[in-house]
Amino acid sequence: MNTCGLNLKKRSALRREGDLMNLLMQVSLFSEDFIGLSEFYRDLFELPEVEALRSDVFRGYLSGDVMIGFSALAAYDMLGLEERKKGEGDQTAFTFKFDTREQLDTCVETAVARGADLVKEQFMTYYNWYMAVLRDPDGNAIRLACPTP
């Protein structure tokens, strides 16, 4: 099976040798209240800000090696993208990893207290992950997962 032109065995070997960079660098959300939305994620997951990228249309926070970017609606035009209309259905979902069920449960309580809506209470998936599904204050889907319950 190929991934971006490299077979999986070769990708694994390169990753062990440190010669393959992480392909996912950033995930971005566009929001009318991008500052408020960024602060929701920052506070909920204790994410450090990439202050060098802060501007009047962007905030970025690190989650491991991946940056979660929050852009003002003006960024649609800047990037040549078409604005997504509310009510068109889910197109993305963030998944945040937790080491224990207790950590996940605490995060669900905190998220709801900070304005998230609980879509699906904690449950066991068919692949044996403990998971909850929420929506952030802008309505974006968030999955909280504990893969080793």
C-alpha positions in Angstrom: 0.0 0.0 0.0 1.4 3.4 -1.0 1.2 6.6 1.0 2.3 9.8 -0.8 4.4 7.7 -3.1 6.2 5.7 -0.4 5.2 2.2 0.7 4.4 1.8 4.3 7.4 -0.4 5.1 9.8 2.2 3.7 7.9 5.0 5.6 8.3 3.1 8.9 12.0 2.6 8.3 12.5 6.2 7.5 10.5 7.3 10.6 12.7 5.1 12.8 15.8 6.7 11.2 14.4 10.2 11.8 14.5 11.0 8.0 10.8 11.4 7.5 9.0 14.5 8.8 5.5 14.5 10.2 3.3 15.0 7.2 0.5 16.7 9.2 1.7 20.1 10.2 -1.5 22.2 10.9 -5.2 21.9 11.1 -7.2 25.2 10.8 -10.7 26.3 11.8 -12.3 29.4 10.4 -14.5 31.3 12.8 -16.3 34.7 13.1 -15.1 34.7 16.7 -11.7 33.0 16.0 -10.2 34.5 19.2 -12.9 33.2 21.5 -12.8 29.8 19.8 -9.0 29.6 20.0 -9.2 30.4 23.7 -11.8 27.7 24.2 -9.3 25.1 22.9 -6.2 26.7 24.5 -7.9 26.6 28.0 -9.5 23.2 27.6 -6.4 21.4 26.4 -3.7 23.7 27.9 -2.2 24.3 24.5 0.8 26.6 24.2 0.4 29.5 21.7 2.8 30.0 18.8 3.0 33.7 19.5 5.2 34.5 16.5 2.2 33.8 14.3 -0.4 35.8 16.2 -2.1 38.4 14.1 -5.4 40.2 13.7 -6.7 37.2 11.7 -4.9 34.2 13.2 -4.1 32.4 16.4 -2.1 29.1 16.5 -1.6 26.6 19.3 0.5 23.5 19.4 -0.8 20.0 20.2 2.3 17.9 20.1 3.9 18.5 16.6 0.7 19.7 15.1 -0.5 23.3 15.2 -4.2 24.0 15.5 -4.9 27.2 13.7 -7.8 29.6 14.2 -8.5 32.0 11.4 -10.9 34.9 11.0 -13.4 34.7 8.2 -11.2 37.1 6.2 -8.7 34.3 5.7 -11.1 32.6 3.3 -10.4 35.3 0.8 -6.7 35.4 1.6 -6.5 31.7 0.8 -8.8 31.7 -2.2 -11.3 29.4 -0.4 -15.0 29.5 -0.4 -16.7 30.1 3.0 -18.4 27.1 4.5 -22.1 27.7 5.3 -23.6 26.8 8.6 -25.8 23.8 8.5 -24.0 22.0 5.7 -23.0 19.1 8.0 -19.8 18.0 9.5 -16.8 18.1 7.4 -14.1 17.6 10.0 -13.7 16.4 13.6 -10.7 16.9 15.9 -9.8 13.9 18.0 -7.8 14.5 21.2 -6.1 11.6 22.9 -6.3 10.8 26.7 -4.3 8.3 28.6 -7.1 7.4 31.1 -10.9 7.3 31.2 -10.8 9.6 34.2 -8.9 12.3 32.2 -11.4 12.1 29.4 -14.4 12.3 31.8 -12.9 15.4 33.4 -12.3 17.0 30.1 -16.0 16.3 29.0 -17.2 18.1 32.2 -14.8 21.0 31.7 -15.7 21.3 28.0 -19.4 21.4 28.7 -18.9 24.0 31.5 -17.0 26.2 28.9 -19.7 26.1 26.3 -19.4 22.8 24.4 -22.4 20.7 23.6 -22.3 17.0 24.5 -23.3 15.1 21.3 -22.7 11.5 22.5 -21.9 10.6 26.1 -18.8 8.5 26.8 -19.0 5.0 25.2 -16.9 2.1 24.0 -16.3 2.0 20.3 -16.3 -1.2 18.2 -12.5 -0.8 18.1 -12.3 -0.7 21.9 -11.6 3.0 22.4 -13.4 4.9 25.2 -14.8 8.0 23.5 -17.1 11.0 23.8 -18.3 13.4 21.1 -18.9 17.1 21.6 -19.3 20.3 19.6 -17.2 23.3 20.4 -18.9 26.7 20.8 -18.8 27.2 17.0 -20.4 23.8 16.4 -17.3 21.9 15.2 -17.2 18.3 16.1 -14.6 17.1 18.7 -13.9 13.5 19.6 -12.2 12.8 22.9 -10.6 9.3 22.8 -8.8 7.0 25.2 -7.4 4.2 23.0 -6.2 2.2 26.0 -9.2 2.1 28.4 
